[in-house]
Amino acid sequence: MNKLLPWILAVCFGLAAIWLAELYMSGRVENALLHDQLRLTEMESQAIRNQLEAERIVERRQLADALGQAQPAPGQATGMQPQPAGK
């Protein structure tokens, strides 16, 4: 039994080393996946911000166009033509 003890310890250390290496690699893979997920979330967030900004621009333009059509030019509402300053 005394002659087998060093071999048993060596096998245990080898198994522990394999287990720790696997744990390390799985941690690295998980870290890479989380990093990719973060980048994807950031890109989605930026796309949503861009879409909202585009919608605001379109809405402002539509509002400006609607207000421009709702307010007639001077002289058009009453049917009167602007008078020259000298008369």
Secondary structure, DSSP 8 states (H G I E B T S, - for coil): -TTTHHHHHHHHHHHHHHHHHHHHHHHHHHHHHHHHHHHHHHHHHHHHHHHHHHHHHHHHHHHHHHHHHHS--TTTTTS-----TT-
